[in-house]
Amino acid sequence: SAVLAAASAANALPGKAVVDIAGHPVQSNVQYYIIPAKIGAGSGLIPSSRNVNTQDSCLNLDIVQSSSPFFSGLPVTFSPLNTKAKDVQLSASLSLEFDSTVWLCPESKVWRIDHSVQLRKSFVSIGGEKGKGNSLFQIQEDGDAYKLMYCPVISSVSCIDVGLEIDDLGVRRLVLSNDKSFAVKFQRAYDDSNSNCHLRPRWRMFPLF
């Protein structure tokens, strides 16, 4: 696709640990919220159907920002391709997965890229499989924050930025982008030692967040 052809080269320092908002290394298989780096740039991330005119809320579940103010979204876990890695490192190939006890859809909670030929866009969706090409991402530095990149090949050279697109209904949806990345930070979930972390909420079934 045109997006893949315009893949950008990443320049992150390999082996450097990703840190959360408390300054601690982000750990693999531990729950974190992915939140906007910029205050006022929206809420946390949740799954939501791309198809507004259907009663099937599980159809084409994309990753979007919640419309609820100050909501941190659903927590995610990071699973590095290197299963022995305890901490998540820059430029390391990994898969992301929503970690929620409430999940009524048949699709997996693993993030993947869904290339829509009809819409000529590549959406960040769910229904992937850990370790597979369309579910491989990397975390790179973006100023004083981070950005997610889609890296179907285990190489930083073939990575593409994950950006934000606001659709006609005002939904802020994650897509692959040649123009601008989505700057994020990571907040550990349910950590009593971190005063900045939110208390465990009672999850409702998406897309009602």
C-alpha positions in Angstrom: 0.0 0.0 0.0 1.0 3.6 -0.2 1.4 3.8 3.5 3.8 0.8 3.5 5.7 2.3 0.7 6.3 5.4 2.7 7.6 3.6 5.8 9.9 5.7 7.9 13.2 4.8 9.4 13.4 4.8 13.2 16.3 6.2 15.0 15.7 5.0 18.6 18.6 3.8 20.7 18.3 0.0 21.0 18.4 -1.5 24.5 17.1 1.6 26.2 14.2 0.9 28.6 10.8 2.5 28.1 9.6 4.3 31.3 6.2 5.1 32.7 5.0 8.4 34.0 6.5 7.6 37.4 9.9 7.1 35.8 9.9 3.3 36.3 10.7 0.9 33.5 7.7 -0.4 31.7 7.5 -4.2 32.3 6.2 -6.9 30.0 2.9 -8.6 30.8 2.0 -5.9 33.3 -1.1 -3.7 32.9 -0.6 -0.1 31.7 -2.9 2.7 30.4 -1.8 4.3 27.2 -2.6 7.9 27.6 -2.1 11.0 25.5 1.2 12.8 26.2 -0.4 16.2 25.8 -3.0 17.4 28.4 -6.3 18.1 26.8 -5.6 15.8 23.8 -8.4 13.3 24.6 -8.8 10.3 26.9 -7.5 6.8 27.0 -7.9 4.0 24.5 -10.8 1.6 24.1 -12.1 -0.7 21.3 -15.1 0.6 19.3 -16.9 -0.7 16.2 -16.0 1.1 12.9 -19.6 0.3 11.7 -22.0 2.7 13.2 -25.0 1.4 11.2 -24.9 -2.1 12.5 -26.2 -3.7 15.7 -23.1 -5.9 15.9 -20.9 -4.0 18.3 -18.2 -6.6 17.7 -17.8 -5.9 14.0 -14.6 -4.2 12.9 -13.4 -3.2 16.4 -10.9 -0.4 16.1 -8.8 1.3 18.8 -10.2 4.7 19.5 -9.9 7.4 22.2 -12.7 7.3 24.7 -15.2 10.1 24.5 -15.5 10.2 28.3 -13.3 13.0 29.8 -10.5 12.0 32.1 -11.1 8.2 31.4 -7.8 6.3 31.2 -9.3 3.7 28.9 -8.7 -0.1 29.1 -5.4 -1.3 30.4 -3.0 -3.1 28.0 -0.1 -5.5 28.4 3.0 -5.6 26.3 4.4 -8.9 25.1 7.9 -8.6 23.6 8.9 -11.0 20.9 11.8 -11.8 23.2 9.9 -13.7 25.8 12.8 -13.5 28.3 12.7 -9.7 28.4 11.3 -8.3 31.7 11.4 -4.7 30.7 10.0 -3.2 27.5 12.8 -1.6 25.4 12.8 0.9 22.6 12.8 -0.6 19.2 11.9 -4.0 20.6 9.3 -5.9 18.6 6.2 -6.6 20.7 2.5 -7.3 20.7 -0.2 -5.3 22.6 -3.3 -6.7 24.2 -6.2 -5.2 26.0 -6.5 -6.7 29.5 -10.1 -6.6 30.6 -12.2 -9.2 32.4 -15.2 -7.9 30.4 -14.9 -9.1 26.8 -18.0 -10.4 25.1 -16.7 -10.5 21.5 -15.2 -13.6 19.8 -12.2 -11.7 18.5 -9.0 -11.8 20.6 -7.9 -8.7 22.5 -4.6 -8.5 20.7 -4.0 -5.4 18.6 -3.4 -5.8 14.8 -3.4 -3.7 11.7 -6.5 -3.9 9.5 -5.8 -2.7 5.9 -9.1 -1.5 4.4 -8.9 -1.5 0.6 -12.3 0.1 0.4 -11.5 3.0 2.7 -7.8 3.2 1.6 -6.8 3.3 5.3 -5.0 1.1 7.7 -6.7 0.9 11.1 -5.4 -0.3 14.4 -7.9 -2.9 15.4 -8.2 -6.0 17.6 -8.4 -9.6 16.7 -4.7 -10.2 16.2 -2.3 -12.9 17.3 0.7 -12.4 19.4 4.0 -12.5 17.4 2.4 -12.4 14.0 3.4 -9.8 11.4 0.2 -7.7 11.5 0.4 -7.6 15.3 4.0 -6.5 15.7 4.7 -3.0 17.0 7.5 -1.0 18.5 7.7 1.9 21.0 9.9 4.8 20.0 10.8 8.1 21.6 8.8 11.1 20.5 10.3 14.2 22.1 9.8 13.8 25.8 7.1 11.2 25.2 6.7 8.0 23.1 4.9 6.9 20.0 3.8 3.5 18.7 5.0 2.2 15.4 3.7 -0.7 13.3 6.7 -2.9 12.4 5.6 -6.0 10.5 9.2 -7.0 9.9 11.6 -7.3 12.8 13.5 -4.2 11.8 13.1 -0.5 12.6 13.6 0.4 9.0 10.2 -0.8 8.0 8.2 0.9 10.8 5.2 3.2 10.2 3.9 5.7 12.7 0.6 5.1 14.5 -1.3 8.3 14.3 -4.8 9.7 15.1 -7.6 10.5 12.7 -10.8 12.2 13.6 -13.7 10.8 11.5 -16.9 12.5 10.4 -18.6 11.7 13.7 -15.7 13.1 15.8 -14.3 9.7 16.8 -10.5 9.9 17.3 -9.3 6.6 15.7 -5.8 5.1 15.6 -4.6 4.6 12.1 -1.2 4.3 10.3 0.0 7.7 9.3 2.6 9.2 7.1 2.0 12.7 8.5 2.0 12.7 12.3 2.5 10.3 15.1 0.3 10.0 18.3 2.4 11.0 21.3 1.6 8.9 24.3 2.8 8.1 27.8 2.3 5.0 29.9 0.6 4.8 33.3 0.9 1.7 35.3 -2.6 0.4 36.4 -3.6 -0.6 39.9 -0.2 0.3 41.5 -0.8 1.5 45.0 2.7 2.7 45.3 2.1 5.2 42.4 -0.1 8.0 43.6 -0.7 9.1 40.0 -2.4 5.7 39.1 -6.1 5.3 39.0 -8.1 3.0 41.2 -9.4 -0.2 39.7 -12.8 0.7 38.1 -15.7 -1.4 37.5 -15.5 -2.1 33.7 -18.6 -1.8 31.6 -18.9 -3.5 28.2 -17.5 -1.4 25.4 -18.4 0.7 23.4 -20.3 2.4 26.3 -17.2 4.1 27.8 
